[in-house]
Amino acid sequence: MLSLYLRLSWCRQFTQPGGDLARKNFILDTNVLLHDPRSIYSFDDNTVIIPIYVIEELDQFKKDMSELGRNARMIARYLDQHRTEGTLAEGVPLPNGGILKVSWAETELPRSMADGQLMDNRILAVAIDAKKREPNTPAFFITKDTNLRIRADALGLGAQDYEPERVEISELYSGVIELTVSADLVDQLYKPNAELDPPAPLVPNQFVLLKDAANPSHTAMGRFNGAKGKVVPLLRTGKDGVWGVRPRNMEQSFLLDLLLNDDIRLVTIVGKAGTGKTLLAIAAGLAKVTEEAVYQKLLVSRPIFPLGRDIGYLPGDVEQKLNPWMQPIFDNVEFLLNLSRSDKKAGRGYHELVDLGIIDIEPLTYIRGRSIPNQYIIVDEAQNLTPHEVKTIITRVGDNTKIVLTGDPFQIDNPYVDSTNNGLVHVVNRFKAEKIAGHITMSKGERSQLAELATNLL
């Protein structure tokens, strides 16, 4: 559904004197349908107009084996299905009470726009036609192309982004709450097997920092166990930590509690570079696979957007194609292995764990259709995934599998998502009330003093 902000603003702007909302026309750009094939059902009981030139552009994607190709084929099936219910040129009814039309342009655009991006201009012309044909009906051009929205505005069109699940980063659920309580309550959380009644309304697996009202430096950390309805202490990692890694700050302590808890099947981690997201996730995964034998294998994957092309364009077999892109994962694994210079010269490295079947590296490109049981899955750079892609990944999870999604919403390479509507933020927002899911937002960098300064200043 469209963001609440846009709904309210449109309602205020187009409420008729009698109180009824005016029917509106929404003209959709190609990138909206490629982003979400079901977007035609997201505009309530209004009229959705698809320019015929959008159909031509979609035809160029239909043979692609990528997510864009899949979406192009899906919207084509939807349109063909609705075509049997009437004439798309005149409009067919939608299940939500709206009307779906396919239209073309009769309006001539200004001569200055005659050259250049001809298809975009024709799509804009359809929007202008819709406004001229029904001058009393509000018309909105919906596109995810920023420059095209600017051009539409210059032509007098109401232009909006398509934002089905927009969540501002500043409003994103952090997974942590700080509460001021009595000193006795703080002390109780340090007792073995402590279980406290929540001092405030909490969501499952939300972390709590209890502060002594009289002495703010007197604190205790806990997590709200949704199944028990109690605040419980964090899991202890011991002196050796997890695969030799110990938490350096409060956020990392919270994160390890999520990663090591077998009852929590979905973990989402949002944080800037250097906060330890990937390193701690891999360390916990290796501990669960090799030391505790809770899972059979550690599966690590990343989307491949920054390569610019599918891995098939790179030389070598699948492993060789993935090596450049998966190198950050390998660097973390070798750091955890604590290899000396002589070990590296002798050829030791991450490949030993791969050869033993402990770690498996796979591209997300080939995950659809699989069922993955008894594995600890880490999806790094999940901010580059669309909500539909992240749904595809999570629905692959089989029995006794845990999945961890990590990412930084401010470092996005996918041109079809941004910091507010990417798949990672979408999952955080949807799963925050679920007992088998946990989330933590990390802000304190621990990579190095220089890296922390660069992240904050540059």
N, C-alpha and C positions, 0 to 999 in steps of 0.2 A: 504494500500500500504506500501511497505517497506520504512524505514526511508530514508530521502533524503541523509543523510551521506553515508549509505551503497550503495545507487544507484550510487552516484557520484564516490565513491571509486572503485566500480566494473567497471563503465564505463571507468575510467582512466586506470585501470589495464588490461582490456581485449579489448581495442579498436584496431582493426586491422589496418595495414598500410594504407589501402584505406579509413579508416574512419568509416567503419561499425562495429557495435558491434557484438562480437561473441556470438552465442547462448550458454547458460549456463545450466548446470544440477543442480537442487536443490533437495536434498534428505531430506525429512521431517521426524522428529522424532514424536513419539506418542504425546508428550506433546504439540507440536505445533498445532496439529489437535484438541486436547481437549481444548486448549486455544481459538482457532478460527477455527471453521469448514470451514469457507470460505477462509482459508489461501491458498488453492490450486489455487485460482484465483488471488493471490497477487504478482505473479512473472512475469507479462507481457507475452511476447511471448517466454518464455524459457520453458525448459522441467522440469516438476515436477515429481519426482519419490517417490512413497510411498512403502517402504519395506513391503513385505507380513507379516512380523512379527509384524509390526505396526497394521495391521488388526486384528491379534490375540490378541494383547493387548487391542485394542478398544473393542473387543468382551466381555472383562471382565467388561466393564463399561456400556454396553448397557441397563442393567436392573435397573441401579441406578436411583433414582428419583431426583438426584441432578443436578446441572448445568453441571457437567462432563458427567452424563448419557445422558442428553439432547444433548450435543454436539457430543457424540459418535454415537447416533442414527442419528443425522443430517448428519454427514460426511458419514455414511453408505448409507443414501438415495442418497447423491450426487454421490457417487461412483457407486451405482447401476444404477442410471440414465445414467451416462456416459458409463457404460458397454454396454448399448443397442446401442451405436453409433459406436462400434468397439470392438477391443480386447485390454483390458487393458495391457496385457503382451507386445503387440507391440506398444501401445500408441494410445490414442484417442485425437482428437482436443478439445481444450478449447475455450470458447467464446472470450478470449482476444488474440487468436492467438498462445497460448502455446500448449504444449502436456502433457498429463497426463499418467503416467505409474504406474503399480504395478509390483515390481520386487522382486527377491529373491537372496540369496547369493551363490556364487560358490567358493569364496575365503576362504581359511583357515587363521584364525588369528594366531598370535604368541601363542605358548604354554602357556606362562605366563598369557594369557587372556582366556584360555580355561575354567577355573573355574570361579565361582562367578556370576556376572550379565550376564548370558548367553544370555538373550533376547537383552540387550543393545549391546552385542558383535556381535550378528547376524545382528542387524540393522546397526552397523558400517561396517560390512562386505559388505553389499549391497552398501554402499557409496564407499568403496574401489573398488568394482567390477565396478561401474559406471565410476570411474576414469580410470581403466585399459582398459575397453572396448573402451572408447573414450579418448585417451590420449591428444588429441588436443582440447578437449572441457573442459573448466573450470568446476569443480564440487565443490559444497558447501553443507556441511552438516548443516542443520538448526535445532537447538534444543534450548529449554529454560533451559536445564540442564547444569549448569556451569561445573560440573565435567566431563560430557560427552563431552563437547566442548574441555576440556583439553586433554582428551584421544584421541579424533579425531585429534587434532593438533599433538599429539605425533606420530600418525600413518601417518602423512603427508597429512591430509585432511584439506581443508579450512573449518573452522567451524564458524558459526555466530549465534547470537541470533535472534529470530523472534521478530521484533519490529515494529508493524504496525503503532503505534502512539507514537513514542518516543519524549518526550518533557523534556529537562533537567530542573530541578527545578530552577536553576539559571536563566533560560531564560523564566520561566513561567510568563504569564501576571499577574501583581500584582494588577491591578484595580485602581492604584493611579499614578498620575503624579504631579510633583512639577514644578511650573513655576514662573519665576521672572518677575514681572510687575511693573507698576507705582503705586504710593500710591493711586491715585484717583480710579484706577480699584479695588484695594483691598477694599476701602471704599464703592464702589458701591454694592459689594456683601452683605453688611450688611443691605442694605435698604430692607424694606418689599416688597415681590413679585419681587425681583430683577431678571432680566434675561439679562445675559451678552453674547455678541458674543464670541465664544471660541477663546482664544488668540493663540491656536495651534490646529493642527489636533487631534481630540479625537474620541474615540469609545463610543457607547451608554452606559450610566450609569458609565462611568469612573469618578473617583473622582479627584478633582483638589485642590491642595494646592497652593494658590496664595501668593507669598512673595514680600514684598516691596523691590525694588532694592536698595533704600537708607537706609532702616531700616529692616533688615531681621527678626526681632522679630515682625514686623507688618504683620500679616497674615490673611487670610480668607479661609474657606473651602467651597467647592461647589461640585456639581455633574452635569455632562453633560447630559441633557435631550435630548435623541436622537429624540424623536417625535417633540420637539420644535426647536431643533438645537441650544439650549441655555444652558449656565451654570447657574444653579439655586442654591439657598442656601440649606443647609441640613434641614431636618425636625427637628423641635424643640420637645424635649421630656419633657420639663417643669421641675420644681424643684423636683417633686416626681419621675421622671424617668419613666421607664417601669416596672411595677410590683415591684416598690421600688428599681430598679436597674438603676443606672446612669452610663453613659460612663466615664471611667477613663482615656482614652487617645484618640488620634485622630483616630486611627484605629477602636476603638469601636464605636466612633461617626459615622464613615462611615458605619460600619456594621449595626447599628440600623437604619440608613437611608434606607438601602436595605431591612431590615426585616420588616419595618413598611410601606413601599410603596406598595400599593395594585396593582399598574400597573406593578410591577416587579414580574413575576410569578416563576422565577427560580433564586435562590441565591446559589452560591457556596462559601464556606469559607475554606481556607487553612491556617493552623497555627499550631504551636507547642503546647504542653500541657500547660495549664494555661493561654491562651490568652483570654478566655471567649467565645469561639465559641459556645459551647453547652448551656451554661447558658443564654446568650443573645438571642439565637434562641428560647429557651423554654419560656423565659420571654415575648418576642415579640409575640410568638404563643398564650400564655395564654391571653395576652392583646387583641389580635385580636378576640379570641373566646369568652371571658367572658365580656370584657368591651365594645368593639365596635361591637360585634356580626357580624363580617364580614364573619366568617367561623363557621360551625356547630360543628367542633371537631378538637382537636389537636391530630394528629397521629404521634407517635414516633416509630422509628424502627432502628435496627442495624443488620448488618451481624453477624453470629455466629461462625466465624472461630476459635477464641481462645478457644472455648469449645473443639475443637478437634473432636467431634462427633455431629451428629444432636441432637436437643433437646429431641428427642424421647428416648434417652438413660437415661435421667434424671428422677428421680421419680416425681410423682404428675401430676396435670393437666397442661394445657398450661401455665397458669399464674405462677404456682409454678416452672415450668421448666425454665421460662424466668427470674424469679426474680434474680438469681445470676448474670446473664449477663446484665440485665437492671438496676442493682443497681446504676451505675453512673447517669443514668437518674433520678431515684428516689431521689438520693441525691441532685441533682440540683433543683428538684421540691420542696422538703422539705426546702431547703435553701430559695427559693422564698416565700414559705408560712410563713417563719419567725416564726416557731413553737418554743415555749418555752419548757423547760424541763418538766414542768407539762403537757403541751399539749401532748408531746410524751408519757409520762407515762399513760395518759388517752386513748392512742390508736389512737390519731389523726396522720394523715400522708397523703402521696400521694394517698392512696387508696380512700380517700374521693372524689378526683377529678375523679378517675376512676369510682367509683360508680355513680357519677352524670353524667357520659357520656361526661365529658369535655375532658379527655385525654384517648386515646386508645393506648395500647402497643401491637405491632404485630411483629412477626418475618418476615424477608424478604422472607423466604422460601416459603410462601404461597401467595405471592402477584401477581404472574402471572395469567392472565386471568381476573383480577378485573378491575373495573372502579371506580375511587375514586373522586367524586365531592364534592365541598363545604367544603374542609378540608385544614388545615394547616399542611403540612407533613414535618417532620424533619427526615432525614436519617443520623444518626451519624456514625462515623468511615467509611465513604464512600470510603476511600482509599483502603479498602479491597475488593472492587468490581471490576470486570472486565468491560471493555467497553461495552460488550454485556449485562451484568447484569444491569448496570446503565441505559442502553437504555430501558430494560424491565421495570424498575421502573418508569422512567420518562414518558413512554408511557401509564402508568396506570392513569395518571393525568386527571381528568375530568373537567367540567366547574367550574369556580370560585374556583380553587384549587391552592394553592401556595406550592412549594416544596423547601426545604432548604437542601443542601448537605454539611456536615462538615467533616473534616478529616485532618490528619497529614500524608503526603506522606512518612515521615521518620519512621513511626511506622506501618509497614505492616505485617500482619500475613498470608495472602494468598500466598502460594508458587508459584502461577502462575502469579503474577504481581509484579512489583517493583515500585520504586518511580517515574519512568519516563513514565510508560505505564498503570497505573491503571485507573479505571473508573472515579475517581474524576478529575484527571489531564486532562483526555480525554474530559470531559464535559467543563472544563474551557477553553480549547483551541478551542473547536468547537463553543461555544456559546458567545464568547467575543464580537462579532459584532452584537448580536441580541438585539433589543430594549426591549424585555421582560425579559432579563436576566442581572444579575449583579454579580460581583465577587470582593472579597477583600482578600488579603493575609495579615495575621496578624503575627507580630513578637515579640511584646512586651508582656511579661507575666505579669499577675496581680494576680495570685493565692496567692503568698507570696514571700518574698525576698528569702527564702531558695529554694522554688520550681524553681524560675527563675535562681538562681545560679546553681542548679542541672541540669537544662535543658541546660544551656550554657557550663558548665564545664565538665560534665560527658559524 
